[in-house]
Amino acid sequence: MPIDTNELDMKLEEILKKIGLDDINLESTIEDIPDWDSFTHIQLIDAIEEKFKIEIEFNDAIIMTSIPIIKKKIMNYL
Amino acid sequence: MEENISLIKHQQISKKFKIDYNNIRELFYEKVKDGPDDIFLISPGENTVEFTYAKLKLLIKNTYNIFRSLELKSKDRVSLIFHNSPEFVALYFSALCFGLTAVPINPDIASKEMRYIINDSKSKAIFYSNVLESKIKNIKNLDDVKLKKITSINDQEFSLKNDDSFEENEISVYDAAVTLYTSGTSGNPKGVILSHLNLLSKSKAISEWFHFDTKTRALCILPLDHIAWQVTNLLSPLYQGGSTVIVQEKVSLRSFWDLVNRYDVTWTSGMASILPILLSRSKERKDQTLKAILCGGQILTRTVQKQFEDRFKVPIFDGYGLTETTGFTCINGFPAEKRRIGSIGKVLPANEMTILDENSKDVGENNVGEICIRGYNVTSGYLGLKEKNKESFRDGWFHSGDFGWKDSDGFFYFQGREDFLIIKGGMNIYPAELENVLYQHPDIIECAVIGIPHKLLGEDICAFVKCKEESEVSEMELKEFCKNNIGGFKQPQKIVIINLLDDLDDIPKGPTKKILYRDLKKYYMEKYQKNSKN
Protein backbone atom coordinates (compact mmCIF):
# COMPACT_ATOMS: atom_id res chain seq x y z
CA MET A 1 0.00 0.00 0.00
CA PRO A 2 1.55 3.38 -0.97
CA ILE A 3 2.47 5.72 1.87
CA ASP A 4 3.35 9.41 1.92
CA THR A 5 6.89 10.58 2.48
CA ASN A 6 6.17 11.90 5.98
CA GLU A 7 4.98 8.54 7.14
CA LEU A 8 7.95 6.88 5.46
CA ASP A 9 10.37 9.26 7.21
CA MET A 10 8.68 8.69 10.55
CA LYS A 11 8.77 4.91 10.27
CA LEU A 12 12.38 5.01 9.09
CA GLU A 13 13.41 7.21 12.00
CA GLU A 14 11.79 4.72 14.39
CA ILE A 15 13.79 1.90 12.82
CA LEU A 16 17.06 3.82 12.94
CA LYS A 17 16.53 4.65 16.60
CA LYS A 18 15.63 1.08 17.43
CA ILE A 19 18.85 -0.31 15.92
CA GLY A 20 21.03 2.31 17.57
CA LEU A 21 21.77 4.56 14.58
CA ASP A 22 20.84 7.62 16.64
CA ASP A 23 23.19 10.08 14.93
CA ILE A 24 21.83 9.47 11.48
CA ASN A 25 19.83 12.02 9.52
CA LEU A 26 17.75 11.58 6.42
CA GLU A 27 20.69 12.43 4.16
CA SER A 28 23.24 10.10 5.79
CA THR A 29 25.21 7.48 3.92
CA ILE A 30 26.96 4.31 5.04
CA GLU A 31 30.26 6.12 4.54
CA ASP A 32 29.37 8.94 6.96
CA ILE A 33 28.28 6.78 9.86
CA PRO A 34 30.95 4.60 11.46
CA ASP A 35 28.33 2.71 13.48
CA TRP A 36 26.64 1.59 10.26
CA ASP A 37 28.67 -1.57 9.85
CA SER A 38 27.86 -4.95 8.33
CA PHE A 39 26.03 -6.15 11.44
CA THR A 40 23.96 -2.96 11.59
CA HIS A 41 23.18 -3.22 7.90
CA ILE A 42 21.68 -6.66 8.48
CA GLN A 43 19.58 -5.30 11.34
CA LEU A 44 18.53 -2.31 9.27
CA ILE A 45 17.34 -4.25 6.23
CA ASP A 46 15.62 -6.86 8.40
CA ALA A 47 13.84 -4.13 10.38
CA ILE A 48 12.71 -2.41 7.17
CA GLU A 49 11.29 -5.69 5.87
CA GLU A 50 9.42 -6.23 9.10
CA LYS A 51 8.12 -2.69 9.47
CA PHE A 52 6.96 -2.27 5.87
CA LYS A 53 6.04 -5.93 5.38
CA ILE A 54 8.14 -6.23 2.25
CA GLU A 55 10.85 -8.62 1.09
CA ILE A 56 13.91 -6.84 -0.22
CA GLU A 57 15.77 -8.44 -3.12
CA PHE A 58 19.46 -9.00 -2.52
CA ASN A 59 20.51 -6.75 -5.41
CA ASP A 60 18.59 -3.93 -3.71
CA ALA A 61 19.95 -4.76 -0.25
CA ILE A 62 23.52 -4.34 -1.48
CA ILE A 63 22.91 -0.84 -2.82
CA MET A 64 20.80 0.47 0.06
CA THR A 65 23.77 2.41 1.38
CA SER A 66 22.22 5.81 2.01
CA ILE A 67 18.96 7.01 3.48
CA PRO A 68 17.80 8.63 0.20
CA ILE A 69 18.39 5.35 -1.68
CA ILE A 70 16.70 3.36 1.08
CA LYS A 71 13.65 5.62 0.89
CA LYS A 72 13.51 5.33 -2.88
CA LYS A 73 13.79 1.55 -2.77
CA ILE A 74 11.14 1.17 -0.07
CA MET A 75 8.76 3.30 -2.14
CA ASN A 76 9.35 0.97 -5.09
CA TYR A 77 8.24 -2.01 -3.02
CA LEU A 78 5.10 -0.37 -1.64
CA MET B 1 61.83 -15.25 -10.59
CA GLU B 2 65.52 -14.53 -11.06
CA GLU B 3 67.81 -17.32 -9.90
CA ASN B 4 70.17 -16.75 -6.96
CA ILE B 5 68.09 -14.09 -5.34
CA SER B 6 69.65 -12.80 -2.16
CA LEU B 7 67.15 -12.85 0.64
CA ILE B 8 67.46 -11.28 4.04
CA LYS B 9 67.91 -13.75 6.86
CA HIS B 10 64.32 -13.95 8.11
CA GLN B 11 63.10 -14.57 4.56
CA GLN B 12 65.34 -17.59 3.95
CA ILE B 13 63.88 -21.10 4.25
CA SER B 14 65.46 -24.52 4.01
CA LYS B 15 62.76 -26.05 1.77
CA LYS B 16 62.35 -25.37 -1.95
CA PHE B 17 59.61 -23.04 -3.10
CA LYS B 18 59.71 -21.62 -6.61
CA ILE B 19 58.31 -18.19 -7.37
CA ASP B 20 57.30 -18.05 -11.02
CA TYR B 21 57.33 -14.29 -11.61
CA ASN B 22 59.40 -11.22 -10.80
CA ASN B 23 56.50 -8.98 -9.95
CA ILE B 24 52.71 -8.77 -9.90
CA ARG B 25 52.69 -7.15 -13.36
CA GLU B 26 54.41 -10.18 -14.90
CA LEU B 27 51.90 -12.47 -13.22
CA PHE B 28 48.95 -10.37 -14.35
CA TYR B 29 50.13 -9.98 -17.96
CA GLU B 30 50.70 -13.73 -18.21
CA LYS B 31 47.14 -14.38 -17.06
CA VAL B 32 45.85 -11.83 -19.59
CA LYS B 33 47.66 -13.82 -22.30
CA ASP B 34 46.21 -17.12 -21.03
CA GLY B 35 42.59 -15.95 -20.96
CA PRO B 36 42.01 -12.38 -22.14
CA ASP B 37 38.23 -12.78 -22.25
CA ASP B 38 37.92 -14.62 -18.95
CA ILE B 39 36.26 -12.68 -16.19
CA PHE B 40 38.54 -11.51 -13.42
CA LEU B 41 36.23 -9.28 -11.38
CA ILE B 42 32.51 -8.87 -10.81
CA SER B 43 31.22 -6.02 -8.68
CA PRO B 44 27.45 -6.34 -8.30
CA GLY B 45 25.46 -3.16 -7.82
CA GLU B 46 22.97 -0.87 -9.49
CA ASN B 47 25.26 -0.99 -12.51
CA THR B 48 27.13 -4.24 -12.14
CA VAL B 49 30.75 -3.91 -13.23
CA GLU B 50 32.62 -6.79 -14.85
CA PHE B 51 36.31 -6.76 -15.77
CA THR B 52 37.71 -9.37 -18.07
CA TYR B 53 41.46 -9.84 -17.76
CA ALA B 54 41.95 -7.86 -20.97
CA LYS B 55 39.67 -5.04 -19.87
CA LEU B 56 41.49 -4.66 -16.57
CA LYS B 57 44.80 -4.54 -18.44
CA LEU B 58 43.45 -1.76 -20.63
CA LEU B 59 42.23 0.13 -17.57
CA ILE B 60 45.59 -0.31 -15.90
CA LYS B 61 47.40 1.10 -18.92
CA ASN B 62 44.98 4.01 -19.13
CA THR B 63 45.44 4.73 -15.43
CA TYR B 64 49.15 5.21 -16.11
CA ASN B 65 48.06 8.47 -17.80
CA ILE B 66 46.60 9.67 -14.52
CA PHE B 67 49.79 8.71 -12.67
CA ARG B 68 51.93 10.55 -15.18
CA SER B 69 49.72 13.63 -15.08
CA LEU B 70 50.34 13.72 -11.33
CA GLU B 71 54.09 13.35 -12.00
CA LEU B 72 54.26 10.12 -10.05
CA LYS B 73 57.40 8.06 -10.48
CA SER B 74 58.29 4.42 -9.88
CA LYS B 75 58.66 3.59 -6.13
CA ASP B 76 56.54 6.59 -5.04
CA ARG B 77 53.91 5.73 -2.44
CA VAL B 78 50.27 6.52 -3.09
CA SER B 79 47.45 6.28 -0.56
CA LEU B 80 44.24 4.59 -1.68
CA ILE B 81 41.16 5.39 0.39
CA PHE B 82 38.16 3.40 -0.85
CA HIS B 83 35.60 0.92 0.29
CA ASN B 84 35.64 -2.30 -1.74
CA SER B 85 34.90 -1.17 -5.27
CA PRO B 86 36.04 -1.68 -8.87
CA GLU B 87 37.77 1.71 -8.57
CA PHE B 88 39.95 0.38 -5.73
CA VAL B 89 40.82 -2.78 -7.65
CA ALA B 90 41.75 -0.84 -10.81
CA LEU B 91 43.93 1.63 -8.91
CA TYR B 92 45.52 -1.08 -6.77
CA PHE B 93 46.62 -3.13 -9.77
CA SER B 94 47.57 -0.02 -11.77
CA ALA B 95 49.83 1.14 -8.93
CA LEU B 96 51.49 -2.26 -8.58
CA CYS B 97 52.00 -2.61 -12.35
CA PHE B 98 53.35 0.94 -12.67
CA GLY B 99 55.90 0.29 -9.93
CA LEU B 100 54.30 2.48 -7.28
CA THR B 101 53.77 1.34 -3.71
CA ALA B 102 50.09 1.28 -2.79
CA VAL B 103 49.14 2.34 0.74
CA PRO B 104 45.53 1.21 1.16
CA ILE B 105 43.89 3.03 4.08
CA ASN B 106 40.80 1.91 5.97
CA PRO B 107 38.16 4.52 5.00
CA ASP B 108 36.45 4.14 8.37
CA ILE B 109 39.31 5.47 10.50
CA ALA B 110 39.20 9.08 11.69
CA SER B 111 40.65 11.87 9.53
CA LYS B 112 43.43 12.40 12.10
CA GLU B 113 44.48 8.76 11.80
CA MET B 114 44.45 9.04 8.02
CA ARG B 115 46.73 12.09 8.24
CA TYR B 116 49.24 10.14 10.33
CA ILE B 117 49.41 7.32 7.77
CA ILE B 118 49.61 9.65 4.77
CA ASN B 119 52.39 11.71 6.34
CA ASP B 120 54.29 8.75 7.81
CA SER B 121 54.25 6.92 4.47
CA LYS B 122 55.25 10.15 2.68
CA SER B 123 52.56 9.44 0.14
CA LYS B 124 52.97 11.56 -2.97
CA ALA B 125 49.28 11.34 -3.86
CA ILE B 126 45.99 10.32 -2.33
CA PHE B 127 43.38 8.63 -4.48
CA TYR B 128 40.02 8.60 -2.77
CA SER B 129 36.40 7.78 -3.46
CA ASN B 130 34.10 10.73 -4.02
CA VAL B 131 31.78 9.39 -1.31
CA LEU B 132 34.53 10.06 1.22
CA GLU B 133 35.11 13.65 0.16
CA SER B 134 33.94 15.30 3.38
CA LYS B 135 36.22 13.07 5.44
CA ILE B 136 39.20 13.73 3.18
CA LYS B 137 38.59 17.48 3.38
CA ASN B 138 38.86 17.20 7.16
CA ILE B 139 42.44 15.92 6.95
CA LYS B 140 44.44 18.93 8.08
CA ASN B 141 48.17 19.65 7.85
CA LEU B 142 49.05 17.22 5.13
CA ASP B 143 52.61 17.29 3.88
CA ASP B 144 53.12 17.99 0.20
CA VAL B 145 50.63 15.61 -1.40
CA LYS B 146 48.34 15.61 -4.41
CA LEU B 147 44.66 14.79 -4.00
CA LYS B 148 42.79 12.87 -6.65
CA LYS B 149 39.09 12.23 -6.28
CA ILE B 150 37.73 9.23 -8.17
CA THR B 151 34.03 9.10 -8.88
CA SER B 152 33.64 6.07 -11.09
CA ILE B 153 35.60 3.63 -13.16
CA ASN B 154 33.38 4.78 -16.02
CA ASP B 155 34.83 8.31 -15.85
CA GLN B 156 36.32 9.51 -19.07
CA GLU B 157 39.87 9.66 -17.74
CA PHE B 158 39.94 5.87 -17.38
CA SER B 159 39.09 5.51 -21.04
CA LEU B 160 41.81 7.82 -22.36
CA LYS B 161 44.09 5.56 -24.27
CA ASN B 162 47.59 5.18 -22.93
CA ASP B 163 50.52 6.10 -25.12
CA ASP B 164 51.84 2.69 -26.18
CA SER B 165 55.31 4.05 -26.68
CA PHE B 166 55.60 4.52 -22.94
CA GLU B 167 58.04 2.02 -21.55
CA GLU B 168 56.99 0.06 -18.49
CA ASN B 169 58.97 0.84 -15.34
CA GLU B 170 61.36 -1.83 -14.12
CA ILE B 171 60.10 -3.62 -11.03
CA SER B 172 62.31 -5.88 -8.95
CA VAL B 173 60.93 -8.74 -6.89
CA TYR B 174 62.23 -6.92 -3.80
CA ASP B 175 60.47 -3.64 -4.55
CA ALA B 176 57.74 -2.61 -2.16
CA ALA B 177 54.32 -3.37 -3.64
CA VAL B 178 52.20 -2.25 -0.72
CA THR B 179 52.69 -0.66 2.67
CA LEU B 180 49.97 -1.49 5.14
CA TYR B 181 49.48 0.09 8.51
CA THR B 182 48.86 -2.10 11.48
CA SER B 183 48.29 -1.16 15.11
CA GLY B 184 51.37 -0.21 17.11
CA THR B 185 52.01 -0.72 20.82
CA SER B 186 53.01 2.93 21.17
CA GLY B 187 49.65 4.07 19.85
CA ASN B 188 50.68 5.05 16.33
CA PRO B 189 50.21 2.47 13.59
CA LYS B 190 53.29 0.89 11.99
CA GLY B 191 53.82 0.74 8.22
CA VAL B 192 54.55 -2.83 7.13
CA ILE B 193 56.45 -2.94 3.85
CA LEU B 194 55.39 -5.84 1.64
CA SER B 195 57.31 -6.56 -1.55
CA HIS B 196 56.26 -8.18 -4.80
CA LEU B 197 58.09 -11.29 -3.49
CA ASN B 198 55.91 -11.30 -0.37
CA LEU B 199 52.68 -11.01 -2.38
CA LEU B 200 53.67 -13.52 -5.06
CA SER B 201 54.85 -16.17 -2.61
CA LYS B 202 51.76 -15.96 -0.45
CA SER B 203 49.26 -15.90 -3.29
CA LYS B 204 50.94 -18.89 -4.90
CA ALA B 205 51.01 -20.80 -1.60
CA ILE B 206 47.34 -20.19 -0.79
CA SER B 207 46.09 -20.85 -4.31
CA GLU B 208 47.93 -24.18 -4.39
CA TRP B 209 46.84 -25.11 -0.85
CA PHE B 210 43.18 -24.83 -1.87
CA HIS B 211 43.72 -26.28 -5.39
CA PHE B 212 42.55 -23.08 -7.14
CA ASP B 213 42.20 -23.13 -10.91
CA THR B 214 40.65 -21.01 -13.67
CA LYS B 215 37.17 -21.97 -12.41
CA THR B 216 37.82 -20.69 -8.91
CA ARG B 217 35.55 -17.80 -8.03
CA ALA B 218 36.22 -16.07 -4.71
CA LEU B 219 33.78 -13.85 -2.84
CA CYS B 220 35.34 -10.91 -1.07
CA ILE B 221 33.17 -9.79 1.83
CA LEU B 222 35.81 -8.08 3.93
CA PRO B 223 37.74 -4.84 3.39
CA LEU B 224 40.48 -4.93 0.79
CA ASP B 225 42.62 -2.49 2.77
CA HIS B 226 43.54 -5.56 4.84
CA ILE B 227 46.36 -7.72 3.45
CA ALA B 228 44.74 -11.05 4.27
CA TRP B 229 41.73 -10.31 2.08
CA GLN B 230 43.85 -8.75 -0.72
CA VAL B 231 45.87 -11.95 -0.92
CA THR B 232 43.10 -14.49 -0.46
CA ASN B 233 40.45 -12.79 -2.58
CA LEU B 234 42.35 -10.89 -5.29
CA LEU B 235 45.86 -12.23 -5.71
CA SER B 236 45.38 -15.95 -5.03
CA PRO B 237 42.54 -16.34 -7.57
CA LEU B 238 44.64 -14.25 -9.99
CA TYR B 239 47.60 -16.61 -9.54
CA GLN B 240 45.58 -19.46 -11.07
CA GLY B 241 43.55 -17.39 -13.56
CA GLY B 242 40.37 -17.41 -11.46
CA SER B 243 37.94 -14.64 -10.62
CA THR B 244 36.53 -12.65 -7.72
CA VAL B 245 33.24 -11.09 -6.71
CA ILE B 246 33.60 -7.96 -4.60
CA VAL B 247 30.92 -6.05 -2.74
CA GLN B 248 31.00 -3.01 -0.48
CA GLU B 249 32.10 -4.79 2.67
CA LYS B 250 29.42 -3.32 4.94
CA VAL B 251 26.54 -4.71 2.88
CA SER B 252 27.97 -8.07 1.85
CA LEU B 253 27.10 -10.22 4.82
CA ARG B 254 23.34 -9.79 4.58
CA SER B 255 23.40 -10.99 1.00
CA PHE B 256 26.08 -13.64 1.51
CA TRP B 257 24.16 -16.72 0.31
CA ASP B 258 22.46 -14.78 -2.50
CA LEU B 259 25.84 -13.65 -3.78
CA VAL B 260 27.28 -17.16 -3.56
CA ASN B 261 24.28 -18.54 -5.42
CA ARG B 262 23.97 -15.83 -8.07
CA TYR B 263 27.65 -15.77 -9.01
CA ASP B 264 28.61 -19.45 -8.54
CA VAL B 265 31.12 -18.62 -5.84
CA THR B 266 33.45 -21.53 -5.04
CA TRP B 267 35.52 -20.17 -2.19
CA THR B 268 35.63 -17.37 0.36
CA SER B 269 37.54 -16.18 3.38
CA GLY B 270 36.71 -14.04 6.36
CA MET B 271 36.63 -13.58 10.08
CA ALA B 272 35.24 -16.36 12.20
CA SER B 273 32.65 -13.84 13.42
CA ILE B 274 30.75 -14.15 10.12
CA LEU B 275 29.76 -17.72 10.99
CA PRO B 276 27.47 -17.07 14.00
CA ILE B 277 25.87 -14.22 12.06
CA LEU B 278 25.02 -16.48 9.14
CA LEU B 279 23.83 -19.11 11.62
CA SER B 280 21.55 -16.60 13.32
CA ARG B 281 19.67 -15.92 10.10
CA SER B 282 16.95 -18.08 8.60
CA LYS B 283 18.44 -17.88 5.11
CA GLU B 284 19.47 -21.26 3.75
CA ARG B 285 22.05 -22.08 1.17
CA LYS B 286 20.84 -22.82 -2.37
CA ASP B 287 24.14 -23.08 -4.27
CA GLN B 288 26.08 -26.21 -4.98
CA THR B 289 29.35 -24.47 -5.67
CA LEU B 290 30.87 -23.22 -2.39
CA LYS B 291 33.62 -25.64 -1.40
CA ALA B 292 35.44 -23.98 1.47
CA ILE B 293 35.59 -21.01 3.80
CA LEU B 294 38.93 -19.92 5.21
CA CYS B 295 38.70 -18.19 8.60
CA GLY B 296 41.34 -16.25 10.47
CA GLY B 297 41.96 -13.30 12.76
CA GLN B 298 39.87 -14.71 15.60
CA ILE B 299 39.60 -17.91 17.53
CA LEU B 300 37.17 -20.23 15.79
CA THR B 301 35.05 -21.98 18.40
CA ARG B 302 34.38 -25.68 17.80
CA THR B 303 30.67 -25.36 18.60
CA VAL B 304 30.14 -22.66 15.98
CA GLN B 305 32.22 -24.55 13.44
CA LYS B 306 30.23 -27.75 13.99
CA GLN B 307 26.85 -25.98 13.87
CA PHE B 308 27.84 -24.21 10.66
CA GLU B 309 29.17 -27.30 8.94
CA ASP B 310 26.20 -29.43 10.04
CA ARG B 311 23.71 -26.90 8.71
CA PHE B 312 25.39 -25.50 5.60
CA LYS B 313 27.64 -28.41 4.64
CA VAL B 314 30.61 -26.19 3.86
CA PRO B 315 33.91 -27.03 5.55
CA ILE B 316 35.63 -24.27 7.52
CA PHE B 317 39.41 -24.00 7.46
CA ASP B 318 41.06 -22.19 10.32
CA GLY B 319 44.31 -20.33 9.75
CA TYR B 320 46.73 -17.91 11.32
CA GLY B 321 48.80 -15.01 10.10
CA LEU B 322 49.72 -11.36 10.48
CA THR B 323 50.16 -8.32 8.27
CA GLU B 324 53.93 -8.79 8.72
CA THR B 325 53.67 -12.25 7.12
CA THR B 326 51.45 -11.11 4.23
CA GLY B 327 48.52 -12.77 5.95
CA PHE B 328 48.13 -16.49 6.54
CA THR B 329 51.25 -18.50 7.43
CA CYS B 330 49.49 -21.72 8.35
CA ILE B 331 46.11 -23.17 7.42
CA ASN B 332 44.31 -26.33 8.42
CA GLY B 333 44.70 -29.21 5.96
CA PHE B 334 42.79 -29.22 2.69
CA PRO B 335 40.60 -31.08 1.77
CA ALA B 336 38.47 -31.31 4.90
CA GLU B 337 39.57 -34.84 5.89
CA LYS B 338 43.09 -33.51 6.43
CA ARG B 339 42.04 -30.98 9.07
CA ARG B 340 42.75 -31.24 12.76
CA ILE B 341 39.88 -29.38 14.41
CA GLY B 342 41.02 -26.87 17.01
CA SER B 343 44.37 -26.34 15.30
CA ILE B 344 45.39 -23.30 13.26
CA GLY B 345 46.83 -25.77 10.79
CA LYS B 346 50.09 -26.64 9.13
CA VAL B 347 52.76 -24.35 7.73
CA LEU B 348 52.27 -23.07 4.17
CA PRO B 349 55.03 -23.95 1.67
CA ALA B 350 56.31 -20.35 1.33
CA ASN B 351 57.38 -20.08 4.96
CA GLU B 352 58.54 -21.90 8.07
CA MET B 353 57.18 -21.58 11.58
CA THR B 354 58.49 -22.55 14.96
CA ILE B 355 57.90 -22.04 18.66
CA LEU B 356 60.73 -20.33 20.54
CA ASP B 357 61.39 -19.42 24.17
CA GLU B 358 62.59 -16.02 25.40
CA ASN B 359 66.19 -16.94 24.45
CA SER B 360 65.16 -17.85 20.89
CA LYS B 361 65.59 -21.57 21.63
CA ASP B 362 63.16 -24.05 20.08
CA VAL B 363 60.83 -25.33 22.84
CA GLY B 364 60.04 -28.55 20.96
CA GLU B 365 56.70 -30.25 20.60
CA ASN B 366 53.71 -29.65 22.88
CA ASN B 367 55.36 -26.78 24.77
CA VAL B 368 54.05 -23.23 24.70
CA GLY B 369 56.31 -20.47 23.38
CA GLU B 370 56.33 -17.56 20.96
CA ILE B 371 55.17 -18.22 17.40
CA CYS B 372 58.03 -17.21 15.06
CA ILE B 373 57.98 -17.16 11.29
CA ARG B 374 60.47 -16.87 8.44
CA GLY B 375 60.05 -17.12 4.72
CA TYR B 376 59.39 -15.45 1.40
CA ASN B 377 56.20 -13.94 2.74
CA VAL B 378 57.76 -12.13 5.72
CA THR B 379 58.10 -8.35 5.44
CA SER B 380 61.55 -6.80 5.16
CA GLY B 381 60.51 -4.60 8.10
CA TYR B 382 58.51 -1.66 9.41
CA LEU B 383 58.81 1.65 7.60
CA GLY B 384 61.31 3.90 9.39
CA LEU B 385 61.21 2.03 12.73
CA LYS B 386 64.78 0.82 13.33
CA GLU B 387 64.37 -0.15 16.97
CA LYS B 388 61.10 -1.99 16.40
CA ASN B 389 62.72 -3.83 13.49
CA LYS B 390 65.62 -4.96 15.70
CA GLU B 391 63.18 -6.17 18.32
CA SER B 392 60.84 -8.03 15.97
CA PHE B 393 63.28 -9.48 13.44
CA ARG B 394 66.11 -11.26 15.24
CA ASP B 395 67.95 -14.57 15.16
CA GLY B 396 66.64 -15.16 11.65
CA TRP B 397 62.97 -15.12 12.67
CA PHE B 398 60.08 -12.70 12.82
CA HIS B 399 58.87 -12.74 16.43
CA SER B 400 55.08 -12.44 16.28
CA GLY B 401 54.31 -11.67 19.93
CA ASP B 402 51.72 -14.45 19.77
CA PHE B 403 51.97 -17.59 21.84
CA GLY B 404 51.17 -21.10 20.81
CA TRP B 405 52.46 -24.66 20.47
CA LYS B 406 52.87 -27.41 17.90
CA ASP B 407 52.09 -31.11 18.07
CA SER B 408 54.15 -34.04 16.86
CA ASP B 409 52.34 -34.07 13.49
CA GLY B 410 53.25 -30.48 12.68
CA PHE B 411 49.88 -28.89 13.51
CA PHE B 412 50.06 -25.53 15.29
CA TYR B 413 47.75 -24.23 18.02
CA PHE B 414 47.13 -20.62 19.04
CA GLN B 415 47.26 -19.71 22.72
CA GLY B 416 47.10 -15.90 22.99
CA ARG B 417 49.03 -12.64 22.79
CA GLU B 418 51.55 -11.20 25.17
CA ASP B 419 50.91 -7.54 24.62
CA PHE B 420 47.15 -7.12 25.19
CA LEU B 421 46.34 -6.45 21.58
CA ILE B 422 42.57 -6.34 21.14
CA ILE B 423 41.25 -8.12 18.05
CA LYS B 424 37.76 -6.79 17.40
CA GLY B 425 36.11 -8.39 14.41
CA GLY B 426 39.55 -9.03 12.94
CA MET B 427 40.76 -5.47 13.35
CA ASN B 428 43.82 -5.03 15.55
CA ILE B 429 43.60 -2.35 18.21
CA TYR B 430 46.29 -1.67 20.75
CA PRO B 431 45.07 -0.24 24.08
CA ALA B 432 47.43 2.71 23.63
CA GLU B 433 45.57 3.90 20.53
CA LEU B 434 42.39 4.61 22.47
CA GLU B 435 44.23 5.54 25.66
CA ASN B 436 46.04 8.30 23.77
CA VAL B 437 42.69 9.70 22.69
CA LEU B 438 41.11 9.46 26.15
CA TYR B 439 44.08 11.25 27.70
CA GLN B 440 43.20 14.27 25.57
CA HIS B 441 39.96 14.69 27.50
CA PRO B 442 40.45 17.44 30.10
CA ASP B 443 38.67 15.51 32.89
CA ILE B 444 40.62 12.27 32.57
CA ILE B 445 43.62 11.71 34.83
CA GLU B 446 44.31 8.14 34.01
CA CYS B 447 42.93 5.37 31.81
CA ALA B 448 43.46 1.81 30.67
CA VAL B 449 41.82 -0.03 27.81
CA ILE B 450 41.15 -3.76 27.68
CA GLY B 451 39.50 -6.25 25.35
CA ILE B 452 36.30 -7.83 26.60
CA PRO B 453 34.54 -10.89 25.21
CA HIS B 454 31.99 -10.37 22.48
CA LYS B 455 30.08 -13.29 21.00
CA LEU B 456 30.21 -12.05 17.40
CA LEU B 457 33.28 -9.85 17.18
CA GLY B 458 35.49 -12.03 19.38
CA GLU B 459 36.43 -9.01 21.43
CA ASP B 460 35.07 -5.55 22.05
CA ILE B 461 36.63 -2.62 23.87
CA CYS B 462 36.21 -1.44 27.44
CA ALA B 463 37.98 1.65 28.83
CA PHE B 464 38.54 2.26 32.53
CA VAL B 465 39.02 5.97 33.27
CA LYS B 466 39.87 7.87 36.41
CA CYS B 467 38.57 11.44 36.33
CA LYS B 468 39.36 14.59 38.30
CA GLU B 469 37.52 14.69 41.63
CA GLU B 470 35.29 17.58 40.62
CA SER B 471 34.45 16.03 37.25
CA GLU B 472 30.84 15.23 36.45
CA VAL B 473 31.51 13.79 33.01
CA SER B 474 29.27 10.87 32.04
CA GLU B 475 30.00 7.66 30.13
CA MET B 476 27.85 8.97 27.26
CA GLU B 477 29.83 12.24 27.04
CA LEU B 478 33.10 10.32 27.00
CA LYS B 479 31.80 8.03 24.25
CA GLU B 480 30.83 11.12 22.26
CA PHE B 481 34.36 12.47 22.77
CA CYS B 482 35.81 9.21 21.42
CA LYS B 483 33.47 9.29 18.41
CA ASN B 484 34.95 12.61 17.38
CA ASN B 485 38.54 11.53 17.77
CA ILE B 486 39.00 7.94 16.71
CA GLY B 487 37.72 5.56 14.02
CA GLY B 488 34.41 3.75 14.37
CA PHE B 489 35.70 0.25 15.07
CA LYS B 490 38.00 1.57 17.81
CA GLN B 491 35.15 3.08 19.82
CA PRO B 492 34.74 1.57 23.29
CA GLN B 493 31.60 -0.42 23.88
CA LYS B 494 31.82 0.44 27.57
CA ILE B 495 33.58 3.16 29.56
CA VAL B 496 33.87 2.52 33.29
CA ILE B 497 34.40 5.67 35.37
CA ILE B 498 36.42 4.48 38.33
CA ASN B 499 35.32 7.44 40.51
CA LEU B 500 31.81 5.96 40.49
CA LEU B 501 32.88 2.51 41.67
CA ASP B 502 32.86 1.55 45.32
CA ASP B 503 35.13 -1.48 44.94
CA LEU B 504 37.96 -0.02 42.84
CA ASP B 505 39.86 3.17 43.71
CA ASP B 506 42.51 3.14 41.05
CA ILE B 507 43.70 1.44 37.90
CA PRO B 508 45.67 -1.58 39.18
CA LYS B 509 49.45 -1.17 38.80
CA GLY B 510 52.57 -3.16 39.58
CA PRO B 511 55.63 -2.03 41.56
CA THR B 512 57.06 -0.19 38.57
CA LYS B 513 53.69 1.53 38.07
CA LYS B 514 53.04 -0.51 34.97
CA ILE B 515 49.31 -1.00 34.42
CA LEU B 516 48.25 -4.52 35.27
CA TYR B 517 45.92 -5.16 32.36
CA ARG B 518 45.37 -8.77 33.39
CA ASP B 519 44.12 -7.69 36.83
CA LEU B 520 41.83 -5.15 35.24
CA LYS B 521 40.42 -7.76 32.90
CA LYS B 522 39.90 -10.13 35.84
CA TYR B 523 38.04 -7.36 37.67
CA TYR B 524 35.88 -6.71 34.61
CA MET B 525 35.07 -10.38 34.11
CA GLU B 526 34.09 -10.88 37.73
CA LYS B 527 32.03 -7.72 37.98
CA TYR B 528 30.36 -7.39 34.60
CA GLN B 529 30.71 -10.61 32.68
CA LYS B 530 29.59 -13.28 35.16
CA ASN B 531 25.95 -13.03 34.26
CA SER B 532 26.37 -11.61 30.78
CA LYS B 533 25.30 -13.54 27.72
CA ASN B 534 27.97 -11.91 25.51
Interface residues (C-beta under 8 A of the other chain):
Chain A: T29 I30 E31 D32 P34 D35 W36 D37 S38 F39 H41 I42 I45 D46 F58 N59 A61 I62 I63 M64 T65
Chain B: P44 G45 E46 H83 P107 D108 S129 V131 L132 S134 K135 I221 V247 Q248 E249 K250 V251 S252 L253 R254 S255 D258 L259 R262 I277 R281 L456 K483 G487 G488 F489 Q491
